[in-house]
């Protein structure tokens, strides 16, 4: 993704990202411009920077919460 796409991706999810979306936004294969990724376990927050000086911050949705949301969306 381009940097503006990362910003929109985070914004579209109200700064709360989990599951596959978390893997997508933090992937350096998909986002080779990322130069810094740090996770703060105390507040479930990611801080990232790219090679143009853009900063991205978002909260990770806890795994258990993502799992519960998937169950509630299941049709079975």
mmJSON file of the N, C-alpha and C atoms, coordinates in Angstrom:
{"data_MODEL":{"atom_site":{
"group_PDB":["ATOM","ATOM","ATOM","ATOM","ATOM","ATOM","ATOM","ATOM","ATOM","ATOM","ATOM","ATOM","ATOM","ATOM","ATOM","ATOM","ATOM","ATOM","ATOM","ATOM","ATOM","ATOM","ATOM","ATOM","ATOM","ATOM","ATOM","ATOM","ATOM","ATOM","ATOM","ATOM","ATOM","ATOM","ATOM","ATOM","ATOM","ATOM","ATOM","ATOM","ATOM","ATOM","ATOM","ATOM","ATOM","ATOM","ATOM","ATOM","ATOM","ATOM","ATOM","ATOM","ATOM","ATOM","ATOM","ATOM","ATOM","ATOM","ATOM","ATOM","ATOM","ATOM","ATOM","ATOM","ATOM","ATOM","ATOM","ATOM","ATOM","ATOM","ATOM","ATOM","ATOM","ATOM","ATOM","ATOM","ATOM","ATOM","ATOM","ATOM","ATOM","ATOM","ATOM","ATOM","ATOM","ATOM","ATOM","ATOM","ATOM","ATOM","ATOM","ATOM","ATOM","ATOM","ATOM","ATOM","ATOM","ATOM","ATOM","ATOM","ATOM","ATOM","ATOM","ATOM","ATOM","ATOM","ATOM","ATOM","ATOM","ATOM","ATOM","ATOM","ATOM","ATOM","ATOM","ATOM","ATOM","ATOM","ATOM","ATOM","ATOM","ATOM","ATOM","ATOM","ATOM","ATOM","ATOM","ATOM","ATOM","ATOM","ATOM","ATOM","ATOM","ATOM","ATOM","ATOM","ATOM","ATOM","ATOM","ATOM","ATOM","ATOM","ATOM","ATOM","ATOM","ATOM","ATOM","ATOM","ATOM","ATOM","ATOM","ATOM","ATOM","ATOM","ATOM","ATOM","ATOM","ATOM","ATOM","ATOM","ATOM","ATOM","ATOM","ATOM","ATOM","ATOM","ATOM","ATOM","ATOM","ATOM","ATOM","ATOM","ATOM","ATOM","ATOM","ATOM","ATOM","ATOM","ATOM","ATOM","ATOM","ATOM","ATOM","ATOM","ATOM","ATOM","ATOM","ATOM","ATOM","ATOM","ATOM","ATOM","ATOM","ATOM","ATOM","ATOM","ATOM","ATOM","ATOM","ATOM","ATOM","ATOM","ATOM","ATOM","ATOM","ATOM","ATOM","ATOM","ATOM","ATOM","ATOM","ATOM","ATOM","ATOM","ATOM","ATOM","ATOM","ATOM","ATOM","ATOM","ATOM","ATOM","ATOM","ATOM","ATOM","ATOM","ATOM","ATOM"],
"id":[1,2,3,4,5,6,7,8,9,10,11,12,13,14,15,16,17,18,19,20,21,22,23,24,25,26,27,28,29,30,31,32,33,34,35,36,37,38,39,40,41,42,43,44,45,46,47,48,49,50,51,52,53,54,55,56,57,58,59,60,61,62,63,64,65,66,67,68,69,70,71,72,73,74,75,76,77,78,79,80,81,82,83,84,85,86,87,88,89,90,91,92,93,94,95,96,97,98,99,100,101,102,103,104,105,106,107,108,109,110,111,112,113,114,115,116,117,118,119,120,121,122,123,124,125,126,127,128,129,130,131,132,133,134,135,136,137,138,139,140,141,142,143,144,145,146,147,148,149,150,151,152,153,154,155,156,157,158,159,160,161,162,163,164,165,166,167,168,169,170,171,172,173,174,175,176,177,178,179,180,181,182,183,184,185,186,187,188,189,190,191,192,193,194,195,196,197,198,199,200,201,202,203,204,205,206,207,208,209,210,211,212,213,214,215,216,217,218,219,220,221,222,223,224,225,226,227,228],
"type_symbol":["N","C","C","N","C","C","N","C","C","N","C","C","N","C","C","N","C","C","N","C","C","N","C","C","N","C","C","N","C","C","N","C","C","N","C","C","N","C","C","N","C","C","N","C","C","N","C","C","N","C","C","N","C","C","N","C","C","N","C","C","N","C","C","N","C","C","N","C","C","N","C","C","N","C","C","N","C","C","N","C","C","N","C","C","N","C","C","N","C","C","N","C","C","N","C","C","N","C","C","N","C","C","N","C","C","N","C","C","N","C","C","N","C","C","N","C","C","N","C","C","N","C","C","N","C","C","N","C","C","N","C","C","N","C","C","N","C","C","N","C","C","N","C","C","N","C","C","N","C","C","N","C","C","N","C","C","N","C","C","N","C","C","N","C","C","N","C","C","N","C","C","N","C","C","N","C","C","N","C","C","N","C","C","N","C","C","N","C","C","N","C","C","N","C","C","N","C","C","N","C","C","N","C","C","N","C","C","N","C","C","N","C","C","N","C","C","N","C","C","N","C","C","N","C","C","N","C","C"],
"label_atom_id":["N","CA","C","N","CA","C","N","CA","C","N","CA","C","N","CA","C","N","CA","C","N","CA","C","N","CA","C","N","CA","C","N","CA","C","N","CA","C","N","CA","C","N","CA","C","N","CA","C","N","CA","C","N","CA","C","N","CA","C","N","CA","C","N","CA","C","N","CA","C","N","CA","C","N","CA","C","N","CA","C","N","CA","C","N","CA","C","N","CA","C","N","CA","C","N","CA","C","N","CA","C","N","CA","C","N","CA","C","N","CA","C","N","CA","C","N","CA","C","N","CA","C","N","CA","C","N","CA","C","N","CA","C","N","CA","C","N","CA","C","N","CA","C","N","CA","C","N","CA","C","N","CA","C","N","CA","C","N","CA","C","N","CA","C","N","CA","C","N","CA","C","N","CA","C","N","CA","C","N","CA","C","N","CA","C","N","CA","C","N","CA","C","N","CA","C","N","CA","C","N","CA","C","N","CA","C","N","CA","C","N","CA","C","N","CA","C","N","CA","C","N","CA","C","N","CA","C","N","CA","C","N","CA","C","N","CA","C","N","CA","C","N","CA","C","N","CA","C","N","CA","C","N","CA","C","N","CA","C","N","CA","C","N","CA","C"],
"label_alt_id":[null,null,null,null,null,null,null,null,null,null,null,null,null,null,null,null,null,null,null,null,null,null,null,null,null,null,null,null,null,null,null,null,null,null,null,null,null,null,null,null,null,null,null,null,null,null,null,null,null,null,null,null,null,null,null,null,null,null,null,null,null,null,null,null,null,null,null,null,null,null,null,null,null,null,null,null,null,null,null,null,null,null,null,null,null,null,null,null,null,null,null,null,null,null,null,null,null,null,null,null,null,null,null,null,null,null,null,null,null,null,null,null,null,null,null,null,null,null,null,null,null,null,null,null,null,null,null,null,null,null,null,null,null,null,null,null,null,null,null,null,null,null,null,null,null,null,null,null,null,null,null,null,null,null,null,null,null,null,null,null,null,null,null,null,null,null,null,null,null,null,null,null,null,null,null,null,null,null,null,null,null,null,null,null,null,null,null,null,null,null,null,null,null,null,null,null,null,null,null,null,null,null,null,null,null,null,null,null,null,null,null,null,null,null,null,null,null,null,null,null,null,null,null,null,null,null,null,null],
"label_comp_id":["UNK","UNK","UNK","UNK","UNK","UNK","UNK","UNK","UNK","UNK","UNK","UNK","UNK","UNK","UNK","UNK","UNK","UNK","UNK","UNK","UNK","UNK","UNK","UNK","UNK","UNK","UNK","UNK","UNK","UNK","UNK","UNK","UNK","UNK","UNK","UNK","UNK","UNK","UNK","UNK","UNK","UNK","UNK","UNK","UNK","UNK","UNK","UNK","UNK","UNK","UNK","UNK","UNK","UNK","UNK","UNK","UNK","UNK","UNK","UNK","UNK","UNK","UNK","UNK","UNK","UNK","UNK","UNK","UNK","UNK","UNK","UNK","UNK","UNK","UNK","UNK","UNK","UNK","UNK","UNK","UNK","UNK","UNK","UNK","UNK","UNK","UNK","UNK","UNK","UNK","UNK","UNK","UNK","UNK","UNK","UNK","UNK","UNK","UNK","UNK","UNK","UNK","UNK","UNK","UNK","UNK","UNK","UNK","UNK","UNK","UNK","UNK","UNK","UNK","UNK","UNK","UNK","UNK","UNK","UNK","UNK","UNK","UNK","UNK","UNK","UNK","UNK","UNK","UNK","UNK","UNK","UNK","UNK","UNK","UNK","UNK","UNK","UNK","UNK","UNK","UNK","UNK","UNK","UNK","UNK","UNK","UNK","UNK","UNK","UNK","UNK","UNK","UNK","UNK","UNK","UNK","UNK","UNK","UNK","UNK","UNK","UNK","UNK","UNK","UNK","UNK","UNK","UNK","UNK","UNK","UNK","UNK","UNK","UNK","UNK","UNK","UNK","UNK","UNK","UNK","UNK","UNK","UNK","UNK","UNK","UNK","UNK","UNK","UNK","UNK","UNK","UNK","UNK","UNK","UNK","UNK","UNK","UNK","UNK","UNK","UNK","UNK","UNK","UNK","UNK","UNK","UNK","UNK","UNK","UNK","UNK","UNK","UNK","UNK","UNK","UNK","UNK","UNK","UNK","UNK","UNK","UNK","UNK","UNK","UNK","UNK","UNK","UNK"],
"label_asym_id":["A","A","A","A","A","A","A","A","A","A","A","A","A","A","A","A","A","A","A","A","A","A","A","A","A","A","A","A","A","A","A","A","A","A","A","A","A","A","A","A","A","A","A","A","A","A","A","A","A","A","A","A","A","A","A","A","A","A","A","A","A","A","A","A","A","A","A","A","A","A","A","A","A","A","A","A","A","A","A","A","A","A","A","A","A","A","A","A","A","A","A","A","A","A","A","A","A","A","A","A","A","A","A","A","A","A","A","A","A","A","A","A","A","A","A","A","A","A","A","A","A","A","A","A","A","A","A","A","A","A","A","A","A","A","A","A","A","A","A","A","A","A","A","A","A","A","A","A","A","A","A","A","A","A","A","A","A","A","A","A","A","A","A","A","A","A","A","A","A","A","A","A","A","A","A","A","A","A","A","A","A","A","A","A","A","A","A","A","A","A","A","A","A","A","A","A","A","A","A","A","A","A","A","A","A","A","A","A","A","A","A","A","A","A","A","A","A","A","A","A","A","A","A","A","A","A","A","A"],
"label_entity_id":["1","1","1","1","1","1","1","1","1","1","1","1","1","1","1","1","1","1","1","1","1","1","1","1","1","1","1","1","1","1","1","1","1","1","1","1","1","1","1","1","1","1","1","1","1","1","1","1","1","1","1","1","1","1","1","1","1","1","1","1","1","1","1","1","1","1","1","1","1","1","1","1","1","1","1","1","1","1","1","1","1","1","1","1","1","1","1","1","1","1","1","1","1","1","1","1","1","1","1","1","1","1","1","1","1","1","1","1","1","1","1","1","1","1","1","1","1","1","1","1","1","1","1","1","1","1","1","1","1","1","1","1","1","1","1","1","1","1","1","1","1","1","1","1","1","1","1","1","1","1","1","1","1","1","1","1","1","1","1","1","1","1","1","1","1","1","1","1","1","1","1","1","1","1","1","1","1","1","1","1","1","1","1","1","1","1","1","1","1","1","1","1","1","1","1","1","1","1","1","1","1","1","1","1","1","1","1","1","1","1","1","1","1","1","1","1","1","1","1","1","1","1","1","1","1","1","1","1"],
"label_seq_id":[1,1,1,2,2,2,3,3,3,4,4,4,5,5,5,6,6,6,7,7,7,8,8,8,9,9,9,10,10,10,11,11,11,12,12,12,13,13,13,14,14,14,15,15,15,16,16,16,17,17,17,18,18,18,19,19,19,20,20,20,21,21,21,22,22,22,23,23,23,24,24,24,25,25,25,26,26,26,27,27,27,28,28,28,29,29,29,30,30,30,31,31,31,32,32,32,33,33,33,34,34,34,35,35,35,36,36,36,37,37,37,38,38,38,39,39,39,40,40,40,41,41,41,42,42,42,43,43,43,44,44,44,45,45,45,46,46,46,47,47,47,48,48,48,49,49,49,50,50,50,51,51,51,52,52,52,53,53,53,54,54,54,55,55,55,56,56,56,57,57,57,58,58,58,59,59,59,60,60,60,61,61,61,62,62,62,63,63,63,64,64,64,65,65,65,66,66,66,67,67,67,68,68,68,69,69,69,70,70,70,71,71,71,72,72,72,73,73,73,74,74,74,75,75,75,76,76,76],
"pdbx_PDB_ins_code":[null,null,null,null,null,null,null,null,null,null,null,null,null,null,null,null,null,null,null,null,null,null,null,null,null,null,null,null,null,null,null,null,null,null,null,null,null,null,null,null,null,null,null,null,null,null,null,null,null,null,null,null,null,null,null,null,null,null,null,null,null,null,null,null,null,null,null,null,null,null,null,null,null,null,null,null,null,null,null,null,null,null,null,null,null,null,null,null,null,null,null,null,null,null,null,null,null,null,null,null,null,null,null,null,null,null,null,null,null,null,null,null,null,null,null,null,null,null,null,null,null,null,null,null,null,null,null,null,null,null,null,null,null,null,null,null,null,null,null,null,null,null,null,null,null,null,null,null,null,null,null,null,null,null,null,null,null,null,null,null,null,null,null,null,null,null,null,null,null,null,null,null,null,null,null,null,null,null,null,null,null,null,null,null,null,null,null,null,null,null,null,null,null,null,null,null,null,null,null,null,null,null,null,null,null,null,null,null,null,null,null,null,null,null,null,null,null,null,null,null,null,null,null,null,null,null,null,null],
"Cartn_x":[0.848,0.0,0.892,0.384,1.041,0.77,1.551,1.395,-0.001,-0.546,-1.887,-2.924,-2.649,-3.571,-3.514,-2.324,-2.197,-2.987,-2.826,-3.553,-5.062,-5.546,-6.983,-7.433,-6.612,-6.904,-7.13,-6.244,-6.352,-7.585,-7.78,-8.912,-10.256,-10.339,-11.579,-11.973,-11.009,-11.263,-11.238,-11.358,-11.391,-10.193,-9.046,-7.841,-7.799,-8.708,-8.756,-8.595,-7.495,-7.203,-6.846,-7.365,-7.07,-7.138,-6.769,-6.867,-6.042,-6.631,-5.946,-5.587,-6.419,-6.124,-4.835,-4.593,-3.368,-2.147,-2.262,-1.168,-0.908,-1.972,-1.855,-1.167,-1.576,-1.049,0.382,0.787,2.139,3.111,2.637,3.475,4.507,5.786,6.802,6.926,6.34,6.286,5.268,4.124,3.086,3.37,4.122,4.402,5.914,6.688,8.149,8.68,7.847,8.269,8.318,7.754,7.788,9.216,9.664,11.023,11.043,9.875,9.806,8.433,8.405,7.146,7.414,6.644,6.805,5.433,5.36,4.131,4.325,3.38,3.405,2.329,2.755,1.822,0.989,1.474,0.73,-0.596,-0.617,-1.861,-2.332,-1.767,-2.139,-2.006,-0.97,-0.83,0.383,0.181,1.265,1.643,2.944,3.479,4.358,4.104,4.877,5.315,6.412,6.892,7.311,7.253,7.726,8.934,9.469,10.681,10.469,9.232,8.94,8.668,8.76,8.547,7.111,6.22,4.831,4.776,3.899,3.717,2.304,2.192,0.909,0.779,-0.367,-0.629,-2.026,-2.129,-3.437,-3.381,-4.541,-4.666,-4.969,-4.372,-4.638,-5.83,-6.728,-7.867,-7.354,-7.59,-7.127,-7.648,-6.826,-7.144,-8.49,-8.75,-10.008,-11.213,-11.082,-12.179,-12.429,-11.373,-11.507,-12.192,-11.774,-12.352,-13.846,-14.23,-15.639,-16.448,-15.888,-16.597,-16.816,-15.82,-15.98,-17.086,-17.172,-18.221,-19.598,-19.729,-21.028,-21.476,-20.531,-20.872,-21.135,-20.803,-20.974,-22.458,-22.778,-24.157,-24.479,-23.503,-23.718,-23.788],
"Cartn_y":[-1.18,0.0,1.242,2.29,3.588,4.163,5.153,5.748,6.325,6.976,7.543,6.428,5.256,4.129,3.559,3.548,3.095,4.022,5.324,6.32,6.115,5.914,5.693,4.366,3.341,2.02,2.119,2.836,3.024,3.865,4.93,5.828,5.123,4.32,3.589,2.629,2.243,1.313,2.02,3.337,4.172,3.935,3.628,3.451,2.176,1.233,-0.061,-1.172,-1.901,-2.896,-4.226,-5.302,-6.635,-7.673,-8.87,-9.998,-9.822,-10.192,-10.104,-8.667,-7.73,-6.319,-5.88,-6.396,-6.058,-6.593,-7.816,-8.392,-7.584,-7.134,-6.37,-5.028,-4.286,-2.936,-2.942,-4.0,-4.049,-4.853,-5.376,-6.189,-5.322,-5.664,-4.909,-5.412,-6.57,-7.023,-6.182,-5.938,-5.125,-3.637,-3.247,-1.835,-1.644,-1.805,-1.739,-0.373,0.653,1.991,2.149,1.191,1.269,1.057,1.957,1.886,1.636,1.736,1.609,1.091,0.025,-0.514,-0.887,-0.313,-0.629,-0.878,-1.939,-2.288,-2.036,-1.331,-1.077,-1.96,-3.01,-3.976,-3.395,-2.344,-1.751,-1.146,-0.58,0.048,-0.485,-1.616,-2.24,-1.281,-0.464,0.559,0.292,0.489,0.415,1.824,2.04,3.274,2.868,3.48,3.156,4.444,4.342,5.449,4.901,5.781,5.378,6.211,5.904,6.57,8.02,8.496,9.889,10.712,10.084,10.782,10.766,10.06,9.945,9.044,9.381,8.591,8.024,6.814,6.122,5.539,5.755,5.214,4.6,3.416,2.77,1.78,1.384,0.402,-0.965,-1.983,-3.356,-3.876,-4.517,-5.151,-6.463,-6.715,-7.966,-9.191,-10.221,-11.445,-12.033,-12.078,-12.659,-11.878,-10.562,-9.731,-9.981,-10.115,-10.407,-11.757,-12.725,-14.075,-14.047,-13.285,-13.17,-12.485,-11.452,-10.755,-11.672,-12.506,-13.45,-14.439,-14.912,-15.851,-15.218,-13.968,-13.307,-13.034,-12.974,-12.73,-14.031,-15.152,-16.442,-16.756,-17.38,-17.748,-19.149,-19.853,-21.227,-21.312],
"Cartn_z":[0.0,0.0,0.0,-0.598,-0.5,0.898,1.275,2.605,2.806,1.78,1.912,2.073,1.487,1.631,3.053,3.634,5.017,5.93,5.722,6.524,6.406,5.181,4.953,5.563,5.418,5.972,7.476,8.153,9.607,9.935,9.198,9.43,9.209,8.148,7.845,8.959,9.766,10.871,12.219,12.171,13.383,14.305,13.716,14.511,15.331,15.053,15.758,14.728,14.809,13.786,14.441,13.863,14.369,13.273,13.607,12.691,11.425,10.305,9.02,8.66,9.068,8.799,9.482,10.671,11.4,10.65,10.153,9.369,8.104,7.469,6.221,6.443,7.447,7.643,8.188,8.872,9.425,8.556,7.446,6.565,5.834,6.007,5.268,3.826,3.532,2.133,1.366,1.982,1.34,1.438,2.451,2.72,2.908,1.834,1.973,2.405,2.335,2.751,4.269,5.014,6.478,6.971,7.817,8.352,9.854,10.494,11.952,12.324,13.083,13.623,15.064,15.965,17.38,18.004,18.8,19.505,20.989,21.6,23.037,23.675,24.366,24.953,26.087,26.716,27.833,27.396,26.192,25.732,24.372,23.929,22.646,21.469,21.47,20.431,19.54,18.25,17.27,16.854,16.706,16.141,14.972,13.815,12.628,11.942,11.187,10.369,9.02,8.016,6.696,6.29,5.118,4.665,4.227,4.234,3.915,5.174,6.334,7.598,8.1,7.401,7.86,9.086,10.019,11.233,11.26,11.711,11.799,13.202,13.819,15.143,15.145,15.736,15.865,17.002,17.457,18.544,17.938,18.522,18.119,18.903,18.204,18.872,19.465,20.738,21.353,20.6,20.502,19.777,20.192,21.493,21.971,21.46,21.39,20.901,19.41,18.632,17.201,17.025,17.812,17.734,18.059,19.088,19.464,18.37,17.752,16.674,15.484,15.181,14.073,14.364,15.609,15.99,15.84,16.245,16.191,14.763,13.816,12.417,11.672,12.301,11.668,11.481,10.366,10.075,10.595,11.091,11.542,13.028],
"occupancy":[1.0,1.0,1.0,1.0,1.0,1.0,1.0,1.0,1.0,1.0,1.0,1.0,1.0,1.0,1.0,1.0,1.0,1.0,1.0,1.0,1.0,1.0,1.0,1.0,1.0,1.0,1.0,1.0,1.0,1.0,1.0,1.0,1.0,1.0,1.0,1.0,1.0,1.0,1.0,1.0,1.0,1.0,1.0,1.0,1.0,1.0,1.0,1.0,1.0,1.0,1.0,1.0,1.0,1.0,1.0,1.0,1.0,1.0,1.0,1.0,1.0,1.0,1.0,1.0,1.0,1.0,1.0,1.0,1.0,1.0,1.0,1.0,1.0,1.0,1.0,1.0,1.0,1.0,1.0,1.0,1.0,1.0,1.0,1.0,1.0,1.0,1.0,1.0,1.0,1.0,1.0,1.0,1.0,1.0,1.0,1.0,1.0,1.0,1.0,1.0,1.0,1.0,1.0,1.0,1.0,1.0,1.0,1.0,1.0,1.0,1.0,1.0,1.0,1.0,1.0,1.0,1.0,1.0,1.0,1.0,1.0,1.0,1.0,1.0,1.0,1.0,1.0,1.0,1.0,1.0,1.0,1.0,1.0,1.0,1.0,1.0,1.0,1.0,1.0,1.0,1.0,1.0,1.0,1.0,1.0,1.0,1.0,1.0,1.0,1.0,1.0,1.0,1.0,1.0,1.0,1.0,1.0,1.0,1.0,1.0,1.0,1.0,1.0,1.0,1.0,1.0,1.0,1.0,1.0,1.0,1.0,1.0,1.0,1.0,1.0,1.0,1.0,1.0,1.0,1.0,1.0,1.0,1.0,1.0,1.0,1.0,1.0,1.0,1.0,1.0,1.0,1.0,1.0,1.0,1.0,1.0,1.0,1.0,1.0,1.0,1.0,1.0,1.0,1.0,1.0,1.0,1.0,1.0,1.0,1.0,1.0,1.0,1.0,1.0,1.0,1.0,1.0,1.0,1.0,1.0,1.0,1.0,1.0,1.0,1.0,1.0,1.0,1.0],
"B_iso_or_equiv":[0.0,0.0,0.0,0.0,0.0,0.0,0.0,0.0,0.0,0.0,0.0,0.0,0.0,0.0,0.0,0.0,0.0,0.0,0.0,0.0,0.0,0.0,0.0,0.0,0.0,0.0,0.0,0.0,0.0,0.0,0.0,0.0,0.0,0.0,0.0,0.0,0.0,0.0,0.0,0.0,0.0,0.0,0.0,0.0,0.0,0.0,0.0,0.0,0.0,0.0,0.0,0.0,0.0,0.0,0.0,0.0,0.0,0.0,0.0,0.0,0.0,0.0,0.0,0.0,0.0,0.0,0.0,0.0,0.0,0.0,0.0,0.0,0.0,0.0,0.0,0.0,0.0,0.0,0.0,0.0,0.0,0.0,0.0,0.0,0.0,0.0,0.0,0.0,0.0,0.0,0.0,0.0,0.0,0.0,0.0,0.0,0.0,0.0,0.0,0.0,0.0,0.0,0.0,0.0,0.0,0.0,0.0,0.0,0.0,0.0,0.0,0.0,0.0,0.0,0.0,0.0,0.0,0.0,0.0,0.0,0.0,0.0,0.0,0.0,0.0,0.0,0.0,0.0,0.0,0.0,0.0,0.0,0.0,0.0,0.0,0.0,0.0,0.0,0.0,0.0,0.0,0.0,0.0,0.0,0.0,0.0,0.0,0.0,0.0,0.0,0.0,0.0,0.0,0.0,0.0,0.0,0.0,0.0,0.0,0.0,0.0,0.0,0.0,0.0,0.0,0.0,0.0,0.0,0.0,0.0,0.0,0.0,0.0,0.0,0.0,0.0,0.0,0.0,0.0,0.0,0.0,0.0,0.0,0.0,0.0,0.0,0.0,0.0,0.0,0.0,0.0,0.0,0.0,0.0,0.0,0.0,0.0,0.0,0.0,0.0,0.0,0.0,0.0,0.0,0.0,0.0,0.0,0.0,0.0,0.0,0.0,0.0,0.0,0.0,0.0,0.0,0.0,0.0,0.0,0.0,0.0,0.0,0.0,0.0,0.0,0.0,0.0,0.0],
"pdbx_formal_charge":[null,null,null,null,null,null,null,null,null,null,null,null,null,null,null,null,null,null,null,null,null,null,null,null,null,null,null,null,null,null,null,null,null,null,null,null,null,null,null,null,null,null,null,null,null,null,null,null,null,null,null,null,null,null,null,null,null,null,null,null,null,null,null,null,null,null,null,null,null,null,null,null,null,null,null,null,null,null,null,null,null,null,null,null,null,null,null,null,null,null,null,null,null,null,null,null,null,null,null,null,null,null,null,null,null,null,null,null,null,null,null,null,null,null,null,null,null,null,null,null,null,null,null,null,null,null,null,null,null,null,null,null,null,null,null,null,null,null,null,null,null,null,null,null,null,null,null,null,null,null,null,null,null,null,null,null,null,null,null,null,null,null,null,null,null,null,null,null,null,null,null,null,null,null,null,null,null,null,null,null,null,null,null,null,null,null,null,null,null,null,null,null,null,null,null,null,null,null,null,null,null,null,null,null,null,null,null,null,null,null,null,null,null,null,null,null,null,null,null,null,null,null,null,null,null,null,null,null],
"auth_seq_id":[1,1,1,2,2,2,3,3,3,4,4,4,5,5,5,6,6,6,7,7,7,8,8,8,9,9,9,10,10,10,11,11,11,12,12,12,13,13,13,14,14,14,15,15,15,16,16,16,17,17,17,18,18,18,19,19,19,20,20,20,21,21,21,22,22,22,23,23,23,24,24,24,25,25,25,26,26,26,27,27,27,28,28,28,29,29,29,30,30,30,31,31,31,32,32,32,33,33,33,34,34,34,35,35,35,36,36,36,37,37,37,38,38,38,39,39,39,40,40,40,41,41,41,42,42,42,43,43,43,44,44,44,45,45,45,46,46,46,47,47,47,48,48,48,49,49,49,50,50,50,51,51,51,52,52,52,53,53,53,54,54,54,55,55,55,56,56,56,57,57,57,58,58,58,59,59,59,60,60,60,61,61,61,62,62,62,63,63,63,64,64,64,65,65,65,66,66,66,67,67,67,68,68,68,69,69,69,70,70,70,71,71,71,72,72,72,73,73,73,74,74,74,75,75,75,76,76,76],
"auth_comp_id":["UNK","UNK","UNK","UNK","UNK","UNK","UNK","UNK","UNK","UNK","UNK","UNK","UNK","UNK","UNK","UNK","UNK","UNK","UNK","UNK","UNK","UNK","UNK","UNK","UNK","UNK","UNK","UNK","UNK","UNK","UNK","UNK","UNK","UNK","UNK","UNK","UNK","UNK","UNK","UNK","UNK","UNK","UNK","UNK","UNK","UNK","UNK","UNK","UNK","UNK","UNK","UNK","UNK","UNK","UNK","UNK","UNK","UNK","UNK","UNK","UNK","UNK","UNK","UNK","UNK","UNK","UNK","UNK","UNK","UNK","UNK","UNK","UNK","UNK","UNK","UNK","UNK","UNK","UNK","UNK","UNK","UNK","UNK","UNK","UNK","UNK","UNK","UNK","UNK","UNK","UNK","UNK","UNK","UNK","UNK","UNK","UNK","UNK","UNK","UNK","UNK","UNK","UNK","UNK","UNK","UNK","UNK","UNK","UNK","UNK","UNK","UNK","UNK","UNK","UNK","UNK","UNK","UNK","UNK","UNK","UNK","UNK","UNK","UNK","UNK","UNK","UNK","UNK","UNK","UNK","UNK","UNK","UNK","UNK","UNK","UNK","UNK","UNK","UNK","UNK","UNK","UNK","UNK","UNK","UNK","UNK","UNK","UNK","UNK","UNK","UNK","UNK","UNK","UNK","UNK","UNK","UNK","UNK","UNK","UNK","UNK","UNK","UNK","UNK","UNK","UNK","UNK","UNK","UNK","UNK","UNK","UNK","UNK","UNK","UNK","UNK","UNK","UNK","UNK","UNK","UNK","UNK","UNK","UNK","UNK","UNK","UNK","UNK","UNK","UNK","UNK","UNK","UNK","UNK","UNK","UNK","UNK","UNK","UNK","UNK","UNK","UNK","UNK","UNK","UNK","UNK","UNK","UNK","UNK","UNK","UNK","UNK","UNK","UNK","UNK","UNK","UNK","UNK","UNK","UNK","UNK","UNK","UNK","UNK","UNK","UNK","UNK","UNK"],
"auth_asym_id":["A","A","A","A","A","A","A","A","A","A","A","A","A","A","A","A","A","A","A","A","A","A","A","A","A","A","A","A","A","A","A","A","A","A","A","A","A","A","A","A","A","A","A","A","A","A","A","A","A","A","A","A","A","A","A","A","A","A","A","A","A","A","A","A","A","A","A","A","A","A","A","A","A","A","A","A","A","A","A","A","A","A","A","A","A","A","A","A","A","A","A","A","A","A","A","A","A","A","A","A","A","A","A","A","A","A","A","A","A","A","A","A","A","A","A","A","A","A","A","A","A","A","A","A","A","A","A","A","A","A","A","A","A","A","A","A","A","A","A","A","A","A","A","A","A","A","A","A","A","A","A","A","A","A","A","A","A","A","A","A","A","A","A","A","A","A","A","A","A","A","A","A","A","A","A","A","A","A","A","A","A","A","A","A","A","A","A","A","A","A","A","A","A","A","A","A","A","A","A","A","A","A","A","A","A","A","A","A","A","A","A","A","A","A","A","A","A","A","A","A","A","A","A","A","A","A","A","A"],
"auth_atom_id":["N","CA","C","N","CA","C","N","CA","C","N","CA","C","N","CA","C","N","CA","C","N","CA","C","N","CA","C","N","CA","C","N","CA","C","N","CA","C","N","CA","C","N","CA","C","N","CA","C","N","CA","C","N","CA","C","N","CA","C","N","CA","C","N","CA","C","N","CA","C","N","CA","C","N","CA","C","N","CA","C","N","CA","C","N","CA","C","N","CA","C","N","CA","C","N","CA","C","N","CA","C","N","CA","C","N","CA","C","N","CA","C","N","CA","C","N","CA","C","N","CA","C","N","CA","C","N","CA","C","N","CA","C","N","CA","C","N","CA","C","N","CA","C","N","CA","C","N","CA","C","N","CA","C","N","CA","C","N","CA","C","N","CA","C","N","CA","C","N","CA","C","N","CA","C","N","CA","C","N","CA","C","N","CA","C","N","CA","C","N","CA","C","N","CA","C","N","CA","C","N","CA","C","N","CA","C","N","CA","C","N","CA","C","N","CA","C","N","CA","C","N","CA","C","N","CA","C","N","CA","C","N","CA","C","N","CA","C","N","CA","C","N","CA","C","N","CA","C","N","CA","C","N","CA","C","N","CA","C","N","CA","C","N","CA","C"],
"pdbx_PDB_model_num":[1,1,1,1,1,1,1,1,1,1,1,1,1,1,1,1,1,1,1,1,1,1,1,1,1,1,1,1,1,1,1,1,1,1,1,1,1,1,1,1,1,1,1,1,1,1,1,1,1,1,1,1,1,1,1,1,1,1,1,1,1,1,1,1,1,1,1,1,1,1,1,1,1,1,1,1,1,1,1,1,1,1,1,1,1,1,1,1,1,1,1,1,1,1,1,1,1,1,1,1,1,1,1,1,1,1,1,1,1,1,1,1,1,1,1,1,1,1,1,1,1,1,1,1,1,1,1,1,1,1,1,1,1,1,1,1,1,1,1,1,1,1,1,1,1,1,1,1,1,1,1,1,1,1,1,1,1,1,1,1,1,1,1,1,1,1,1,1,1,1,1,1,1,1,1,1,1,1,1,1,1,1,1,1,1,1,1,1,1,1,1,1,1,1,1,1,1,1,1,1,1,1,1,1,1,1,1,1,1,1,1,1,1,1,1,1,1,1,1,1,1,1,1,1,1,1,1,1]
}}}
